[in-house]
Amino acid sequence: MAHEIIERNQGLDNVALIGIQTGGVWLADALGSEIARIDEAVAVPVGSIDASLYRDDIGLRPVSPAAVSNIGFDVDGATIVLVDDVLYTGRTVRAALDALSDYGRPKSVQLAVLVDRGHRELPIRPDYVGKNLPTSSAESVEVSVDGVVIS
């Protein structure tokens, strides 16, 4: 995915990665490290965003008090790659887009996910996908550095 991000953006000028709390943060860090390994001349800023208070199902899901946003760079005019571990209904991404708008107006926003499991409820499609993993809506998908677990 790191190579795809570099190729699609024709380099890394004004590109930043933002991991969606909590699963996308470690993945954004890993992508940032891989991009730095590929192109040592450019340091891509990496941040994190907590979208839990922007969700439309806030009463149905627990809010993680440990999750915080950490964006130490200017979002205005930048190409932001939102990063998450699993894309399912699209509601987390929608909430992250709303949260991101509090930090400024990016030039564009792209979406990178490690696993796309389908079942979208909103018209959201990733730009970069590590693996498409068809699942039933009754199944659960958990991703970590060690791998993917379906239960």
Beta strands, then each sheet from edge to edge (+ up, - down):
strand 1: 15-20
strand 2: 46-49
strand 3: 79-87
strand 4: 108-116
strand 5: 128-132
strand 6: 141-144
strand 7: 147-150
sheet 1: 2+ 1+ 3+ 4+ 5+
sheet 2: 6+ 7-
end
